[in-house]
Amino acid sequence: MQWYVVHTLTGHEHKVKKILEKMIKEKNMQDYFGNIVIPVENQVRIKKGKKVVEEKRLYPGYIVIEMEGNDETLRLVNSISGVTHFLGSKTKPIPLGDDEVAELLKQVQESKEKVVTKIPFAQGERVAVTDGPFTDFIGTIEEIYPEREKVKVLVVIFGRTTPIELAFHQLKSL
């Protein structure tokens, strides 16, 4: 079996994977197909003051399928709604090389293990404090600490500029 890259409509990757898995079972073609991979990474976002882990596609619009490259399997995959084409020439798709597959699977595994925190603010940005003892204070971000999900904000207290350290979820952009 070899690995092939299939181009799908963006946002339909999971739907295509689900339909393909169902069709493989219905047509009893499990011997011709292996893994079906949608390369994703986990990302932490702050929504309404809470941490939410979301999946972000590394290659939007693409899935990678381990399969036998015969006419029957190619026809089955191409018949699925949402599949546009295989990568390669028009007449025959080109499978990925062993080194490309190893790199892709390594990338997918690493992205599952690590969680990427999306930084919702930029240095110098004006923000409002929404939680804690400094609620309703306005300040400017001086430093960002992505590994701790905190920022240093300069706020004016009693006429003096004072640095305070706050978590991402305690702030909102202005």
C-alpha positions, -999 to +999 in steps of 0.1 A: +000+000+000+011+035-007+001+070+006-018+094-017-028+130-011-065+138-019-077+174-025-111+181-010-133+211-007-119+231+022-138+224+054-151+190+041-121+169+052-139+152+081-170+146+061-150+130+032-131+108+057-163+096+074-180+089+040-149+070+027-147+049+059-184+040+055-180+031+018-150+010+025-170-011+049-201-013+027-181-025-003-159-048+018-126-031+006-108-030+040-079-050+024-072-022-001-072+007+024-051+015+054-050+047+075-068+079+065-052+110+080-063+146+083-032+165+095-042+187+124-027+205+154-043+214+187-046+251+195-057+268+227-078+299+223-095+321+248-132+323+242-154+343+266-127+341+293-122+303+291-095+282+275-108+262+246-087+236+227-095+235+190-082+215+161-066+235+134-060+218+100-023+219+090-032+215+053-068+228+048-085+210+019-062+179+020-064+144+034-038+116+032-049+081+024-029+048+027-043+026-001-037+003-031-036+026-062-057+005-085-087+016-107-113+004-082-099+023-052-092+054-072-128+054-086-142+049-051-124+079-036-132+101-066-169+092-064-172+108-029-189+142-027-164+168-016-133+152-033-119+173-061-089+152-072-058+133-062-025+151-063-004+141-093-011+138-130-046+138-144-045+102-155-026+087-126-021+100-091+014+100-078+020+084-043+041+101-016+076+090-012+086+071+020+106+101+034+076+124+027+053+100+045+076+096+075+079+134+078+042+139+075+033+113+101+060+127+124+045+162+120+010+149+128+022+130+159+042+160+172+012+183+167-010+159+187+014+159+216+019+197+218-007+223+222-001+256+204-014+287+223-027+314+200-016+348+212-047+370+210-028+403+216+002+422+202+029+442+220+018+479+222-019+471+219-044+489+241-065+465+262-092+467+289-089+445+320-121+424+324-113+404+355-096+407+388-088+437+411-080+459+381-113+454+363-122+483+340-087+497+339-073+505+304-037+497+296-010+490+270+007+456+266+044+459+272+055+422+272+039+389+262+047+356+279+031+330+255+045+299+275+027+312+306-003+327+288+003+360+305+011+396+295+026+426+313+003+455+310+011+491+319-019+508+336-022+542+353-029+539+390-031+571+411-015+591+382+015+567+379+022+541+352+024+507+369+032+474+353+009+445+362+010+409+350-024+394+339-036+362+321-049+364+286-084+357+297-084+387+320-081+411+290-100+422+259-088+442+230-100+477+224 
